[in-house]
Amino acid sequence: MKKPWMADITLLLIAFIWGTTFLIVQQAITSLPPNTFNAVRFTVAALFLLIIQVVLYRHQWREWRGPLFKAGLILGFWLCLGYALQTVGLLYTTPSKAGFITGLSVVLVPLFSLLLMKERVKPAAIVGVILAAVGLYLLTQNQEFSFNLGDMLVFGCAICFAMQIVFTGKYAPHFPALPLAISQLGTVAVMSWIYAFFFEDWSRAFDPQILFMPEVAFGLIITSIFATALAFLAQTALQKQTSSTRVALIFALEPVFAALTSFVFIHEVLNGRQLTGCLMIFVGMILAELPIQEWIRNSRTRKRKANDGSESA
């Protein structure tokens, strides 16, 4: 069976897009509250995909039944909760610590896959994920490690993102990608609007002077269409071709791309510790993908055949 390299490359592109949006979102939320920004972002994304279905995939309307709505609700719940916890957690912790703790989702995915989906995890993959987690630590952590309220909230975000990846692996093979993505993103939009209504100045989302500010308009277009609608559609469609662990490892590159974007656009230079972290992430990915167990099994088979041949001779 051939490895799904095209799926991996596309998922890598998604990680790249997500990594490059950190600066864009940071500039946009200075004028639009974070969860209000998410509400507009996911609303535009869901409507964009809905238009695509109406125009190109009308035959998929029959898929809009109870099981699809249930799957979209579950995926959207974990995704929205993850974004909300991360945003609130950033009020009490530093971005570098939040980046590392969010990256712990990479470690949690195989654990949840084993516990919830009974998905077999290779020992090499476990080692690779641990290396990736240590790499994320070296890349993003620059001060003595301590755990406060913000850190606990962001750790909850890591759990939510890991759960979203695991459940996408569960539901993606059973539903068409487009309707599932629409229902997921629509759930996030509704939940974000509810949060914004109670805890933020949501009326700013309807102020033309704010929406048409260059940084806000550009941020919404890039994040809603490319980083949300097309990205989550691709994730939903392609994750059925690969494992949840591999998806998590690929998405672990997101902070690497974020660091590279910062270097290119704001000339932020990575120090030796951070570069070591980047290298460990790559090594972790490669190690997790090497068919070590298959090599060992084949080697033992060849030795057994060689021994049998020498004994018969």
N, C-alpha and C positions, 0 to 999 in steps of 0.2 A: 504494500500500500504506500503510495507516495505521500510525503509530508506536505501539508497544506501551506507551502511557502508563500503563495499569493495572499492567503488570508493573514499570515503573519506580517507580511510587508504592509498590507493595508492597515492592520491594527497598529503597526509601528508609525505609520503616517498620522493616525488618530492621536497617538501619544505626542507626536511632534506638534500637531495643531493645538492640543490642550496645553502643552508646555509653553507655547508662544503667546498664549492668551493671558498669562499672569499680569504682564505689564499693561495690556489693554484693559483688563477688568479693573486693575488698581486705579487707573486714571478715570475710568467711567464712574466708579462708586464714590468718587469725591463729590459728585453732583447728584447722584441717584442712590438712595439707600440700598444696601447690599441685597436684601431679600426682595425688595421692590424691583431691583435690577433683574434678579433671577426670575421673578414673576413675568416681567415683560419678555425676557429672553426665552423662557420655555413656552410662553404663549405663542410668540412669533414662530418658534421652531415647530410646535405642534400644528399650527395652522398651515405652515409651509408644506409639511408632509401630507396634511389632509388634502391640500390642493393637488399635490402630485397624485394621490390616490384617486381623487375625483376625475382627473384628466386622463391618467394613464392606466389605472388599475381598478376600474369600476367593478370588475368581476370579484374582487376581494371583499366586497361589502357583505357577502354571506358569511364571512369569517367573524363578523362583529357579533359574537354571542357571549353568553355568560362566562365561559372559561377564558376567553381572550381578555375580557374586562378584569377578571380576577387576577390574571397574570400581570397585566399592565398596572393594576393597582398595587400589587406586591412590589414589583420592580420600581415603580414610581415612588412608593412610600420610602423604601430604603435610600433611593437616590436623593429625594428631597430632604429627608432627615439628615443625611450625610452633609449636604450643602449647608443646612441650617446650623448644625452643630459646629461645623468648621468655621462659619462666619461669626457666630457668637463666641466661640472659643478664642478667636483671634483678638477679641477685646481684652483678654486676660493673659495671653501668652505671646511669645515672639513668633514671627513668621518662620524663622529657622527651625524652632522646636516644633511648630505646627507641621512643617514640611516633613520632618522625620517621622513624627507620630502618625500622620496621615499615611506615610509610606508603609507603616506596619500592616496595612491591608494586604500587602504582598505576602506577608507571612501568614496572615489569618485565612487567606483563600484556600490553600490546601487543607488546613485544619477543618474549616467549615465544609469543604467538599467531602472530606472523609467522614465527618460526623453526621452531616445532613443528607448527602447524596450517595454515601458509600462508594465514592469515587477513589479508586486505588491511586496512591501517590508513591512515585518512585523515590527511593532513598537519595538518589542523585539530585532529584528535583528539590527535596527538602534542604539539602546542602546548598544548592544554588539559590534558593529563596533566602536562606540565612545570610549568605554572602551578599545578596542584593540588599537585604535590610541593613547590614553593617555598612555597606557602601552608601546607602541613603543617610545613615547617621553621620558618616564622615563628610558627606557632601553638604549637609544642612545644619549640623550641630557645631556651634562655635563657642559654647560656654558650658560651665558645669551643669550636669544633668540634674534637674529637680522637677517634681511633679506638683502642679497647682491645679486650681479649678479649670482654667483654660485648657491645660494639658489633658485633663480627664474628659472634657467636652470634645476635644479634637480626637482623643482615642475612641470615643463613641462614634465620631465621624469615620474613622478607619474601619471600625466594625461594620458600619452601614455600607460603605463602599465595597467592602469584601463580600457582604451578603448580596449586594446588587449584582456583582460579577458571578457569584455562585448560582443565584436564581436565574440569571440570564442563561447560563449554561443548561439549567433545567428546562426552561420554558421555550427557548429559541428553537429547538428542533421540532416543536409541536405546532407552531403558529407561523404564518407568513410574517416576514420581518417588518414590512411597512405598517400594517395595522397594530402590531405589538409595540413598535416604536412610538406610534401616535398615541396609543393609550397610556404608555409609560410617561411620555413627556407631558401629556395633558394632565395626568395626575400630579406631576411635579408643579405644573403651572397653577392648578387650583389650590394646592396646599401652600404654595409660596404666596399667592394672593391672600389667603386666609391669615397667614403669619404677618404679612405686610399690613393688612387692615387693622390688626390689633396692636402691633408693636412698632410700626414705622409710619412715616408720613407718605402713605401710598399715593396721595393726590399729586405728588411730584411726577408720577409716571404719566400724567395727563397734561402736564405743562409743556406746551410746544417749545418754549424758550430753553427748557432743560433737555427735552428729547432731541432737539436739533442742534445741540451743542456738538461740535465735531468729535470730541472724545467719547461722548455718550452715544451718538448715532453710529459712529464707526465701531464702537465696542459692541453695540447691540447687533449690528449686521454680521460682524465676524463671529461672535459667540453664538448667536441664535441659529444662523444658517449653517456655517461650517463646523463650529466646535460643538454644536448640539444636535441639530436636525440630521445632517449628513453623517456626523460622527457616530451618534447612537444608532442610526439606521444601519450603518456598516457594522458596528459591534454586534447588533442583534442578528444580522444576517450571517456574519462570518464566525461567530463564536460556536456555532453548531459544527464547524469544521475543525475545531481545535479544543483543547482542554481549558478549564478555568485557570489552572496553574500557569499555563503558558500565557494566557491573556494577562494575568496578574504580573508576570515577569516582564512582558512587553510594556505594560503600562507603568512599570517601575522606572522606565526611562523618561517619564514626563518631567521630573525635576531636573534631569540632565539637560533636556532641551530648554527648560526654563532658564537654567544657568547660562547656556550658550546664547540664548536670546538676550539676556541681560548683558553679556559680554559684548555682543555686536552692537546693541542700540544704546546702552548707557555705560559701556566700557567698564563693566564690573569684572575684575580679574579674579580667577580661581586660584587659590593658594595650593600648595602641595598636598595638604590634607584633603581638600575637596577634589582635586584631580585623582587622588588615590581612591576616593569614594566612587567616582565615575568609573574607574577601571574595575573596581570590585563588582559593580553592577553588571558590567559587560561580561566579566568572568562568570558571575552567578548565572546569567542567562545562558551562556554557552555550556556551562557544566550541566545545567538542568536539561538541556536539549541533547546532550551526548548520550547515545544508546549504550551506556556502560554495562547495564545488566545484560543486554543482548550480546555484547562483545564477550562478556565473561561466560555466558551460556554457550556461545559458539565456540569459544576457546576450549571449554571443558569437553564439548562434543568432539572437537578435532582431536584432543588428547586421548579421549576414550577410544575413538576409532583407530588412532595410531597405535595405542596399546593393544587393542584387539588384533590389529594386523600383525604386530610383532609376535604376539603370543601364538597366533595361528601359523606363522612362519616357522 
